[in-house]
């Protein structure tokens, strides 16, 4: 029995020594692991060729008003067989008034492209041509009025005639497309 106690004591002592070694092994620091840093992301650059297409809509409202007074001088001469038979002078003004308005809707398409170069890491230089196609048509409708006032004098054959005055007025509808 003494031998069993001695073996039991020796086995227990060996187990305690093994467990003590295991516990102290956990307290020791592992050598550091060195890994290479991840590669940097690719450098972004604005250099190069590009193209784009865009589309949109339009709402158009148009108003146009025009008004002017144009003075005129009109001379006329009538010849018969090389001889002057009549001569007259007419002076006056033509007054024009034009007022139109309208609404419309449509589409716009734009096509562009270009080439960019970055210089000195801070400056962007480029060329960009662009073409747009506008499919909106706006019909403008309204009124137009022309008033002509003139005075006419017959100067040949003598004596000059008494001045005569005339006025004409024309009013109509007017249309324009934007």
C-alpha positions in Angstrom: 0.0 0.0 0.0 2.9 2.1 0.6 3.9 1.6 -2.9 0.5 2.6 -4.2 0.7 5.8 -2.2 4.2 6.5 -3.5 3.0 6.0 -7.1 -0.1 8.1 -6.5 2.1 10.8 -5.0 4.6 10.7 -8.0 1.7 10.8 -10.5 0.0 13.7 -8.9 3.3 15.6 -8.7 4.0 15.0 -12.4 0.5 16.2 -13.3 0.9 19.4 -11.2 4.3 20.1 -12.9 2.8 19.6 -16.4 -0.1 21.8 -15.6 2.1 24.4 -14.1 4.2 24.5 -17.3 1.1 24.8 -19.4 -0.2 27.7 -17.3 3.1 29.6 -17.6 3.3 29.0 -21.3 0.1 31.0 -21.8 1.6 33.9 -20.0 4.5 34.2 -22.5 4.0 36.6 -25.4 4.2 35.1 -28.9 6.6 36.6 -31.2 4.9 39.4 -33.3 3.6 38.5 -36.7 4.7 41.0 -39.4 2.6 41.3 -42.5 3.1 43.5 -45.6 0.7 46.5 -45.7 -2.1 46.2 -48.2 -1.3 47.7 -51.6 -2.4 51.3 -52.0 -5.6 51.9 -54.0 -5.0 52.8 -57.6 -4.3 56.5 -58.1 -7.4 58.3 -59.6 -6.7 60.5 -62.5 -8.8 62.9 -64.6 -6.5 62.4 -67.6 -8.0 60.9 -70.6 -10.8 60.8 -73.1 -14.5 60.9 -72.2 -17.9 61.1 -73.8 -21.4 61.8 -72.5 -25.0 61.9 -73.6 -27.8 63.7 -71.7 -31.5 64.4 -72.3 -34.1 66.7 -70.8 -37.3 68.5 -71.3 -38.2 72.1 -72.0 -41.2 74.3 -71.2 -41.2 77.5 -73.2 -43.2 80.6 -72.9 -42.6 83.4 -75.4 -43.8 87.0 -75.8 -42.7 89.3 -78.6 -43.7 92.9 -79.1 -42.4 95.1 -81.8 -43.2 98.6 -82.5 -41.5 101.1 -84.9 -42.1 104.2 -86.9 -40.3 104.4 -90.2 -40.3 107.8 -92.0 -40.2 107.7 -95.8 -39.7 110.0 -98.8 -40.9 108.7 -102.1 -40.2 110.6 -105.4 -41.8 109.5 -108.6 -41.2 110.8 -112.2 -43.2 109.8 -115.2 -41.7 110.1 -118.7 -43.5 109.8 -122.0 -41.3 109.6 -125.2 -38.4 110.9 -123.2 -40.2 114.0 -121.9 -41.1 114.4 -118.2 -44.9 114.4 -117.9 -45.4 114.2 -114.2 -43.4 114.4 -111.0 -44.5 114.1 -107.4 -43.1 113.8 -103.8 -44.7 111.8 -101.0 -43.5 112.0 -97.4 -44.9 110.2 -94.4 -44.5 107.4 -91.8 -45.2 103.7 -91.6 -46.1 102.7 -88.0 -45.9 98.9 -87.2 -47.1 97.2 -84.1 -46.7 93.5 -83.7 -47.7 91.6 -80.5 -47.6 87.8 -80.2 -47.3 85.2 -77.4 -47.5 81.4 -76.9 -46.4 78.3 -74.9 -44.7 75.0 -75.9 -42.9 71.9 -74.6 -40.3 69.7 -76.1 -37.1 67.7 -75.5 -33.4 68.5 -75.6 -30.6 66.1 -76.3 -26.9 66.9 -75.7 -23.9 65.0 -76.9 -20.4 65.9 -75.6 -16.9 64.5 -75.4 -13.5 65.7 -74.6 -10.0 65.1 -73.4 -8.4 66.2 -70.1 -4.8 66.5 -68.9 -3.7 67.1 -65.3 -0.6 69.3 -65.0 1.5 69.9 -61.9 -0.9 67.7 -59.9 -3.2 70.6 -59.4 -4.4 72.0 -62.7 -6.8 70.4 -65.1 -6.8 71.4 -68.7 -9.2 70.1 -71.3 -11.2 70.4 -74.5 -14.9 69.7 -74.6 -17.0 70.1 -77.8 -20.7 69.8 -77.3 -23.8 69.6 -79.6 -27.4 70.0 -78.5 -30.5 69.2 -80.4 -33.7 71.0 -79.3 -37.0 69.5 -80.3 -39.3 72.1 -78.9 -41.4 74.2 -81.1 -43.4 77.1 -79.7 -46.1 78.7 -81.9 -46.6 82.4 -81.2 -49.8 83.9 -82.4 -51.2 87.5 -82.1 -52.0 90.6 -84.1 -50.1 92.9 -86.4 -51.1 96.4 -87.3 -49.6 98.7 -89.9 -50.6 102.3 -90.2 -49.3 104.5 -93.1 -49.7 108.2 -93.2 -48.4 110.3 -96.1 -48.7 113.6 -97.8 -48.3 113.9 -101.6 -47.5 116.9 -103.7 -47.4 116.9 -107.5 -44.5 119.1 -108.5 -44.7 118.9 -112.4 -46.3 120.2 -114.4 -46.3 123.6 -112.7 -47.9 125.0 -110.6 -47.5 122.5 -107.7 -50.7 120.9 -106.6 -52.3 121.3 -103.2 -50.9 118.7 -100.7 -53.1 115.7 -100.2 -53.0 113.5 -97.1 -53.8 109.8 -97.0 -53.9 107.3 -94.1 -54.2 103.5 -94.5 -54.5 100.9 -91.7 -54.0 97.2 -92.0 -54.7 94.8 -89.1 -54.2 91.1 -89.3 -53.2 88.0 -87.5 -49.5 87.1 -87.1 -47.7 83.8 -86.4 -44.1 83.0 -85.5 -42.4 79.7 -84.5 -39.6 79.6 -81.9 
